[in-house]
Amino acid sequence: MLPLKYVLITAIRNEAATIGVTLECMAAQTLLPAEWIIVSDGSTDATDSLVAAAAQGRDWIKLVQLPPRAGRSFAAMVAAINAGRSRLQCQDCELIGLLDGDLQFQPDYFDRVVAAFQQNSRLGLAGGMVVDVGHRRDQVPRNKVDVPGAVQLFRRDCYEALNGYFVIPEGGFDAVACAHARMLGYETKLLTDLIVDHLKPRNISAGGVLRRHWQLGLRDYAMGSHPLFELLKCSGRVREFPAILGAVARWLGYSSRAVRRSARVMPHALVSHIHREQLARLKW
């Protein structure tokens, strides 16, 4: 049986420090993509030149350059992903994936992820376990159905059924996509035997460590987290750095939106589905 054909989209901005590693990892893959669209979202460092050099002699790598703009935002990231999707030319690709530009992974990574789709026709979304720099690589999360946006690979009909990502300014659109896919009847799977190294701290653009935890709380509210689930999640992270303070900052970020009942961009049916899933997880 021939392997399923896949394509990738990468949205990057000023990733000269890490994109070279990701480019090397992709070039070494035992199963190459039909296309890899790399969207440079107004990069002002050496990102574009590094990608252009890597694309020489590799017609499956294509650089798309968007005009410069001020600042970073999750909404802009979704727009860059959509720009990459619009430039895909492969008409018979069965899988569509996202790949961040600050990752390192093994040469057979995509070979094994694609194999997971061939083994399960109900699988709509899968990807490996992303481990931030400095974190333990042997800790397997209890949640084995949510796939980080950094490595999400979709079955094409699942991706099209989602109609793209919700534009959530606080982030979390990747986790929402997992829940949305399950609501539509697809299976999602975190492949915990495939480790992907994230070459910089998560959410670093949000600022200092406490500011990042606060922003994660804002994100959790925006992506529909249930209050009880959020409280228990924060309580379970009191030992993580910075001890106690990080968990408190995250809970305060969430609570600041919850007490105001701030509007969410997702439909009520999807928020309700997320609540049901989270409450069910509390019984595990």
N, C-alpha and C positions, 0 to 999 in steps of 0.2 A: 504494500500500500504506500502510495506517495504521501509525503508529509503535507499537511495543510499549508497553504501559502499565507504568509502574514506580511503586514506593512506596519511601520512605526511612525509616530509623530513625536517630535521633541520640541518643546517650547523653552527657550533659554534667553537669559539676559545677563551679560557680563559674567560668563562662566569660564573665562580663560584659565583659571587655576585648576579646573577639574575636567573640562570637556575633553581634553586630550586623553585622559584615562578611559573615559566612556567610549570615545572613538576607537581606541585600541581594542577594548573589549568586544565591541561590535565587529570589528574587522576580523577578529579571531574566532567568531562564532562558527560552529560546525554546521549550522543551518542559518543561512543569511536571509534577510528580508527581501521581498520583491522590491520594496521602496522604503527609504528612510527619509522623511521630510523633516529637516531641522529648521525651525522658525526662530530666527534671531530677532528678539523683540526690542529693537533699537539699541543693541549692544554698542558700547563705546570703547571697549577694551580690545584685546586681540582675539576674541571669540570667533568672529567671522573669518579671519584669516586662517585660524587653526582648522575650522570646518572646511573651508575652501581647499586647503592643502590636502586634507584627508580625502576629499571627494575626487581628487585627481586619480584617474584610472579606476574609479569605483562609481559607475553610473547609477548605482542604486542609492547613493547618498545625494540628496538635493538640498541646497541651502536657499531659504527664503528670508529675505531681509526686510523687516518692517521699519518704518521711519522712527527716529529717536523720539522719546517722550520722557516726561518727568516722573520719577518715582516708580515703585513697584506696587502691584495690586493683584489680588486673585482674579478679579474680573478681567484684567488685562491678560492674565495667563489663559483663561478660558477663550478669550478672543484670539489669542495666538494659536491655540489648539485648533480652533475652528478654521483659521486661515490655513493651517497645515492640511486639515481634512479636505478643504476645497481644492487643494493642489494635487491630491492623490490621483494617479492615472491608472493604477492597476484595477481593472474591472472585475477580475475573477478572484480577488483575494478573499479568503474565508475568515481571516482574523485581522482585527485592527487594534493596535496597541499604543500606549503612551510610555515614554521612557524619559526620565529626567536626565539632565546633562551633568550630574555630579555623582555618578554611580560606578561601582566596580563589581564585576560578576564573572563567573566561570565560563569557559568556552562553549560548553554544551548547555548553557542556561536556556536559550530559546528552543533548542532541540527538545528539551525535556518539558518545557511549558506547552509547546505545541502538541507533544505526545499526550499530555493530560486531556486536551480537547478531543483528540482522536479516540481516546479510551472512554469518553463520557459525552454522548451526544446532547445531554441536557445541560452541560456546563456552558454558561454564558460569559463568565468572567473569572480569570485566574491570574496568579502572579506569585512571585517569590516573597520571602520575608526580608524586609528592608531593615537593616541594623545601623543605627546612627553611630558615628565615630565615637569611640570611647565607651560604648555600651557592650555588654556581654553578648556573644554570638550564639550561646547555648541556651538562652531563655526562650522557650516556646510560648507564645501567648495563648490564653484560653480561647480567645475568639479566633477561630480558624476559617471564618467565612468572609471577613472584610479584607480587601486587598488594597495596599497603599497605592495612591495615584501615581507614584513614581514608576510603577511597573505594571500597571493594569493592561491586560490583554483581553480583548473582547471577541466573542464570536460575532461576526458581522451583523447578523440579524438582531442580536441583542443590542449592539451599539446603536443601530438604526432605530430600534424600538424605543430606546431611551431618548432619542432626538437630541443627543448632546448632553452636556453638563448644565446643571442649574448654575446661574451666575450668582454665587454667594460671596459678597464682599469680604466676609470674615474667613473664608476658606471652608474646607470640609466637603467640597463638592465631590471628591473622590469617594468618601465614605457614603455619602448620600446616593451616589451612583450604584454602589453595591446593594444598598437596601432597595433602591428602585428596581434593580434587575430582579431581585428576589420577589418583590411585589408583583412583577410581571410574569413570574413563573420560572425564571431561570435559576440555576444553581450557581453559587459563587464559591471559590475555594482559594484559601491561602496555602501555598505549597511550602510548608515549613522545612522541607528538606533542601530547599534551594535558598541559599543565603546571598543577599545582595548588600554590599557595603555602601552606606551613604557617607560621602566623603566630607561632610560638614554637619554641624549641629542642626537639627530640625528647627524650622521657623526662625532662623537666625536673623532674618531681615526685620523682624518685629522689634528688635532692640535687646536690652539686657535680659538676664535670665528670668527675673520676676515679671518683667513686661511680657516676655514670651508666654509664661504660664497664664497671665491675665488674658492675653489674646486667645490662648487655647480655650479658655472658659467662654469667651465671646463666641468663638467658633462652635463650641459644643451646643450652645443655645441656638445659634443660627441654623445648625444642621438638624435640629429637632430633638435633642437629647431630653429624656424624661427627667424631672427634678429628682426623684428618688434614685434613679440610676446614676445621675451625675453626682449626687451627694456620696453615694457608696463608692463610686469610682475615685473621687477625690480623697475620701477617707483611706482607701487602699493604697494611695500614693504618698502618704505622709513621710515615708522613709526615703523617697527619691530626692535627689539634689534639686534645690536646696531643701533640706529636711523641714517638714511642716510648712514653711513659708511658701514653697511652690504650690502645694496642694491648696493652701488657703487662698493664694492669689488666683488660682484657677476657679475655685468655688465663688469667689467674689466677682470675677469676671462674668461667670454664668449668671449669678444672682442679680447683677446690675441690670441685665436685660430681662430676666424672668420677672422681677418685681414690676417692671414697666409693661410687661406683656408685649414686648416689641414684636412687630410683624416679621414673619418669615417669608422667604420667597417661594418655598415649596408649597404645593397644594396640601390642603388639610388631610386628604386621604393618605398621602405619603408620610406626613408627620405621625398620623395615627398608626400606620404600619410600623414605623420606627419605634414608637412607644411600645407596641405589642411585642416586638422582637426583644427590646431591652428588658422588659419586665419578665419575659420568658427566660432570658439569660440569667436573671437573678436566682432562678430555681436550679441552675446547673450545680 
